[in-house]
Amino acid sequence: GSTSLQLVGGGSRCDGRVEIFQHGTWGRVLDDQWDVQEASVVCRQLRCGEAVRAYNPPKPERGTGPVGLRGVRCAGHEANLTLCNSSLPESALVAG
């Protein structure tokens, strides 16, 4: 099963803030170190081509609601964001 991602608040489906769908709800991806490596993985997963820039909104614009992932660290070549290291407990990443 692949994890669903979406980008919200941007000008197109390939632009905006990342949200991840798991356990029946959309959650935000919170990351103070988000950069183009992580963005590249998201763009690849969404079939959006190469990442142009990492979208890192200031704290007031990060939205509200559940947090799906935080502290994601990608090398940039992963096929799926959940294959990157993150600080979520392992139990939260079990494929359903």
Backbone as a printed PyTorch tensor [residue, N CA C, xyz], in Angstrom:
tensor([[[  0.8260,  -1.1850,   0.0000],
         [  0.0000,   0.0000,   0.0000],
         [  0.8580,   1.2310,   0.0000]],

        [[  0.5510,   2.1790,  -0.8450],
         [  1.3430,   3.3990,  -0.8530],
         [  0.6450,   4.4300,   0.0270]],

        [[  1.4310,   5.2360,   0.6430],
         [  0.8970,   6.2990,   1.4770],
         [  0.4870,   7.4540,   0.5830]],

        [[ -0.6600,   8.0390,   0.8500],
         [ -1.1150,   9.1630,   0.0410],
         [ -0.5400,  10.4600,   0.5590]],

        [[ -0.0670,  11.2730,  -0.3680],
         [  0.3950,  12.6160,  -0.0350],
         [ -0.4410,  13.6040,  -0.8230]],

        [[ -0.5280,  14.8260,  -0.3110],
         [ -1.1090,  15.9030,  -1.0990],
         [ -0.3850,  17.1810,  -0.7350]],

        [[ -0.4020,  18.1230,  -1.6570],
         [  0.1570,  19.4450,  -1.4010],
         [ -1.0020,  20.4180,  -1.3410]],

        [[ -1.0420,  21.2300,  -0.2950],
         [ -2.1710,  22.1450,  -0.1000],
         [ -1.6650,  23.5820,  -0.0010]],

        [[ -2.5180,  24.5090,  -0.3960],
         [ -2.2120,  25.9210,  -0.2340],
         [ -1.3630,  26.5140,  -1.3430]],

        [[ -1.0310,  25.7040,  -2.3570],
         [ -0.2220,  26.2120,  -3.4520],
         [ -1.0740,  26.4950,  -4.6750]],

        [[ -0.4070,  26.7650,  -5.7850],
         [ -1.1140,  27.1320,  -6.9990],
         [ -1.5480,  25.9390,  -7.8390]],

        [[ -1.0340,  24.7410,  -7.5210],
         [ -1.3790,  23.5530,  -8.3000],
         [ -1.2200,  22.3300,  -7.4060]],

        [[ -1.5100,  21.1480,  -7.9390],
         [ -1.3830,  19.9420,  -7.1190],
         [  0.0820,  19.6200,  -6.8340]],

        [[  0.9920,  20.2730,  -7.5580],
         [  2.4210,  20.0330,  -7.3530],
         [  3.0690,  21.1840,  -6.5960]],

        [[  2.2650,  21.9570,  -5.8790],
         [  2.7750,  23.1380,  -5.1970],
         [  2.0600,  23.2740,  -3.8570]],

        [[  2.8110,  23.5320,  -2.8030],
         [  2.1690,  23.7890,  -1.5200],
         [  2.8020,  23.0240,  -0.3820]],

        [[  2.0630,  22.9840,   0.7150],
         [  2.5020,  22.3580,   1.9580],
         [  2.1230,  20.8770,   1.9240]],

        [[  3.0300,  20.0370,   2.3840],
         [  2.8090,  18.5900,   2.3090],
         [  1.8790,  18.1080,   3.4150]],

        [[  0.9090,  17.2800,   3.0440],
         [  0.1040,  16.5560,   4.0320],
         [  0.1460,  15.0800,   3.6720]],

        [[  0.0410,  14.2370,   4.6940],
         [  0.1360,  12.7870,   4.5130],
         [ -1.1320,  12.1380,   5.0620]],

        [[ -1.6670,  11.1660,   4.3390],
         [ -2.9040,  10.5010,   4.7310],
         [ -2.5830,   9.1590,   5.3700]],

        [[ -2.9150,   9.0340,   6.6400],
         [ -2.7560,   7.7360,   7.2920],
         [ -3.7870,   7.6040,   8.4040]],

        [[ -4.1860,   6.3770,   8.6720],
         [ -5.1950,   6.0880,   9.7030],
         [ -6.4700,   6.8830,   9.4640]],

        [[ -6.8240,   7.1030,   8.1980],
         [ -8.1010,   7.7320,   7.8780],
         [ -8.1400,   9.2400,   7.9720]],

        [[ -7.0050,   9.8880,   8.2480],
         [ -7.0220,  11.3490,   8.3280],
         [ -5.7960,  11.9420,   7.6370]],

        [[ -5.9530,  13.1820,   7.1900],
         [ -4.8300,  13.9260,   6.6340],
         [ -4.0840,  14.6020,   7.7730]],

        [[ -2.7750,  14.4520,   7.7810],
         [ -1.9600,  15.0900,   8.8130],
         [ -0.8720,  15.9380,   8.1910]],

        [[ -0.4630,  16.9470,   8.9220],
         [  0.5960,  17.8320,   8.4370],
         [  1.9570,  17.1690,   8.5840]],

        [[  2.8880,  17.5950,   7.7700],
         [  4.2780,  17.1890,   7.9160],
         [  5.0140,  18.3960,   8.4890]],

        [[  5.4830,  18.2590,   9.7170],
         [  6.1730,  19.3590,  10.3870],
         [  7.6630,  19.0910,  10.3770]],

        [[  8.4240,  20.0540,   9.8990],
         [  9.8530,  19.8240,   9.7890],
         [ 10.5900,  21.1440,   9.6610]],

        [[ 11.4000,  21.4680,  10.6390],
         [ 12.1770,  22.7100,  10.5850],
         [ 13.3790,  22.6050,   9.6550]],

        [[ 13.7340,  21.3770,   9.2930],
         [ 14.8920,  21.1750,   8.4230],
         [ 14.4740,  20.7280,   7.0240]],

        [[ 13.2230,  20.9600,   6.6630],
         [ 12.7260,  20.5160,   5.3620],
         [ 13.5390,  21.1840,   4.2630]],

        [[ 14.0720,  20.4000,   3.3460],
         [ 14.8170,  21.0040,   2.2440],
         [ 14.5590,  20.2480,   0.9560]],

        [[ 15.3760,  20.5300,  -0.0490],
         [ 15.0560,  20.0250,  -1.3800],
         [ 15.1830,  18.5010,  -1.4770]],

        [[ 15.9390,  17.8620,  -0.5670],
         [ 15.9800,  16.3890,  -0.5880],
         [ 14.6030,  15.8090,  -0.2880]],

        [[ 13.9760,  16.3300,   0.7740],
         [ 12.6410,  15.8410,   1.1240],
         [ 11.6290,  16.2290,   0.0400]],

        [[ 11.7370,  17.4480,  -0.4440],
         [ 10.8210,  17.9180,  -1.4900],
         [ 10.9400,  17.0580,  -2.7430]],

        [[ 12.1720,  16.6190,  -3.0600],
         [ 12.3770,  15.7790,  -4.2500],
         [ 11.6210,  14.4620,  -4.1390]],

        [[ 11.6380,  13.8760,  -2.9320],
         [ 10.9420,  12.6090,  -2.7120],
         [  9.4310,  12.8090,  -2.8800]],

        [[  8.9100,  13.9050,  -2.3070],
         [  7.4800,  14.1900,  -2.4290],
         [  7.1060,  14.3980,  -3.8950]],

        [[  7.9110,  15.1710,  -4.6130],
         [  7.6040,  15.4320,  -6.0240],
         [  7.6390,  14.1460,  -6.8410]],

        [[  8.5920,  13.2760,  -6.5420],
         [  8.6760,  11.9960,  -7.2520],
         [  7.4380,  11.1540,  -6.9380]],

        [[  7.0670,  11.1210,  -5.6610],
         [  5.9270,  10.3040,  -5.2580],
         [  4.6320,  10.7980,  -5.9080]],

        [[  4.5180,  12.1110,  -6.0950],
         [  3.3150,  12.6950,  -6.6940],
         [  3.4310,  12.7960,  -8.2160]],

        [[  4.5230,  12.2560,  -8.7600],
         [  4.7960,  12.3300, -10.2020],
         [  4.7540,  13.7680, -10.6940]],

        [[  5.4260,  14.6350,  -9.9640],
         [  5.4580,  16.0610, -10.2980],
         [  6.7970,  16.4740, -10.9020]],

        [[  7.6630,  15.5130, -11.2000],
         [  8.9530,  15.8830, -11.7580],
         [  9.9410,  16.2840, -10.6700]],

        [[ 10.9110,  17.0970, -11.0360],
         [ 11.9440,  17.4970, -10.0880],
         [ 11.4360,  18.6070,  -9.1630]],

        [[ 11.8750,  18.5670,  -7.9280],
         [ 11.5400,  19.6520,  -7.0080],
         [ 12.2980,  20.9080,  -7.4140]],

        [[ 11.5830,  22.0140,  -7.4540],
         [ 12.2040,  23.2900,  -7.7960],
         [ 12.7220,  23.9720,  -6.5360]],

        [[ 11.9090,  23.9260,  -5.4800],
         [ 12.3530,  24.4950,  -4.2160],
         [ 11.5910,  23.8230,  -3.0800]],

        [[ 12.1500,  23.8980,  -1.9060],
         [ 11.4900,  23.3470,  -0.7220],
         [ 10.5670,  24.4140,  -0.1480]],

        [[  9.3460,  24.0280,   0.1000],
         [  8.3290,  24.9420,   0.6250],
         [  8.3700,  24.8700,   2.1400]],

        [[  8.7840,  25.9420,   2.7780],
         [  8.9280,  25.9310,   4.2350],
         [  8.2220,  27.1460,   4.8240]],

        [[  6.9090,  27.0300,   5.0270],
         [  6.1450,  28.1920,   5.4880],
         [  6.5110,  28.5870,   6.9220]],

        [[  6.3870,  29.8750,   7.2420],
         [  6.5750,  30.2900,   8.6410],
         [  5.5380,  29.6210,   9.5440]],

        [[  5.8610,  29.5060,  10.8180],
         [  5.0100,  28.7520,  11.7390],
         [  3.5230,  29.1020,  11.6880]],

        [[  3.1410,  30.3900,  11.6180],
         [  1.7010,  30.6880,  11.5940],
         [  0.9870,  30.1270,  10.3740]],

        [[  1.7230,  29.8250,   9.2940],
         [  1.0860,  29.3500,   8.0740],
         [  1.1440,  27.8360,   7.9270]],

        [[  1.5660,  27.1420,   8.9640],
         [  1.7190,  25.6860,   8.8500],
         [  0.4270,  24.9300,   9.0520]],

        [[ -0.6490,  25.6550,   9.3110],
         [ -1.9310,  24.9790,   9.4310],
         [ -2.1370,  24.3960,  10.8170]],

        [[ -3.3080,  23.7830,  10.9900],
         [ -3.6450,  23.1890,  12.2690],
         [ -4.1080,  21.7710,  12.0130]],

        [[ -4.3480,  21.0490,  13.0830],
         [ -4.8300,  19.6850,  12.9160],
         [ -3.7340,  18.6910,  13.2230]],

        [[ -4.0230,  17.4240,  12.9900],
         [ -3.0950,  16.3690,  13.3980],
         [ -1.7800,  16.4420,  12.6260]],

        [[ -0.7310,  16.0150,  13.2780],
         [  0.5770,  15.9400,  12.6310],
         [  0.8160,  14.4970,  12.1950]],

        [[  1.0450,  14.2910,  10.9020],
         [  1.2380,  12.9440,  10.3870],
         [  2.6880,  12.5020,  10.4310]],

        [[  3.5940,  13.4360,  10.1640],
         [  5.0170,  13.1390,  10.1860],
         [  5.7450,  14.3550,  10.7270]],

        [[  6.8600,  14.1050,  11.3810],
         [  7.7060,  15.2330,  11.7690],
         [  9.1650,  14.8100,  11.7060]],

        [[ 10.0290,  15.7740,  11.5040],
         [ 11.4620,  15.4850,  11.5080],
         [ 11.9030,  14.5250,  10.4270]],

        [[ 11.3810,  14.6920,   9.2200],
         [ 11.7210,  13.7730,   8.1320],
         [ 13.1170,  14.0780,   7.5900]],

        [[ 13.9070,  13.0270,   7.3860],
         [ 15.2430,  13.1830,   6.7980],
         [ 15.3740,  12.2380,   5.6110]],

        [[ 15.4390,  12.7830,   4.4220],
         [ 15.5810,  11.9610,   3.2240],
         [ 16.9670,  12.1540,   2.6180]],

        [[ 17.4280,  11.1220,   1.9400],
         [ 18.6600,  11.2540,   1.1610],
         [ 18.3560,  11.9050,  -0.1870]],

        [[ 17.1040,  11.7890,  -0.6210],
         [ 16.6870,  12.4010,  -1.8640],
         [ 16.3690,  11.4040,  -2.9620]],

        [[ 16.7460,  10.1260,  -2.7620],
         [ 16.5180,   9.1140,  -3.7970],
         [ 15.3810,   8.1590,  -3.4380]],

        [[ 14.7830,   8.3190,  -2.2650],
         [ 13.7120,   7.4020,  -1.8450],
         [ 12.4930,   7.5380,  -2.7650]],

        [[ 11.7920,   6.4290,  -2.9300],
         [ 10.6040,   6.4340,  -3.7910],
         [  9.3750,   6.9580,  -3.0570]],

        [[  9.4250,   6.9620,  -1.7350],
         [  8.2440,   7.2560,  -0.9340],
         [  8.6980,   7.9470,   0.3470]],

        [[  7.9600,   8.9600,   0.7650],
         [  8.3570,   9.7360,   1.9420],
         [  8.4670,   8.8770,   3.2000]],

        [[  7.6510,   7.8180,   3.2890],
         [  7.6950,   6.9850,   4.4930],
         [  8.9510,   6.1210,   4.5440]],

        [[  9.7210,   6.0710,   3.4610],
         [ 10.9840,   5.3280,   3.4690],
         [ 12.1180,   6.1720,   4.0590]],

        [[ 11.8710,   7.4530,   4.2190],
         [ 12.8750,   8.3310,   4.8240],
         [ 12.8630,   8.1470,   6.3320]],

        [[ 13.9300,   8.5410,   6.9800],
         [ 13.9520,   8.5050,   8.4420],
         [ 13.0460,   9.5940,   8.9710]],

        [[ 12.3110,   9.2820,  10.0280],
         [ 11.5260,  10.3260,  10.6850],
         [ 11.5070,  10.0400,  12.1730]],

        [[ 11.0820,  11.0430,  12.9330],
         [ 11.0990,  10.8750,  14.3660],
         [  9.7890,  10.3250,  14.9200]],

        [[  8.9030,   9.8800,  14.0230],
         [  7.6820,   9.2350,  14.4990],
         [  8.0070,   7.8410,  15.0340]],

        [[  7.2940,   7.3840,  16.0400],
         [  7.5040,   6.0070,  16.5070],
         [  7.1970,   5.0200,  15.3830]],

        [[  7.9510,   3.9360,  15.3600],
         [  7.8040,   2.9270,  14.3040],
         [  6.3580,   2.4430,  14.1620]],

        [[  5.6680,   2.3210,  15.2730],
         [  4.3080,   1.7800,  15.2300],
         [  3.3910,   2.6310,  14.3740]],

        [[  3.7020,   3.9180,  14.2500],
         [  2.8390,   4.8060,  13.4770],
         [  3.0550,   4.6250,  11.9860]],

        [[  4.1430,   3.9440,  11.5980],
         [  4.4510,   3.7970,  10.1820],
         [  4.1100,   2.4080,   9.6400]],

        [[  3.4750,   1.5970,  10.4520],
         [  3.1150,   0.2480,  10.0070],
         [  2.0700,   0.3540,   8.8920]],

        [[  2.3300,  -0.3120,   7.7850],
         [  1.3960,  -0.2640,   6.6550],
         [  0.1010,  -0.9760,   7.0410]],

        [[ -1.0060,  -0.3490,   6.7440],
         [ -2.2900,  -0.9150,   7.1290],
         [ -2.8460,  -1.8020,   6.0470]]])
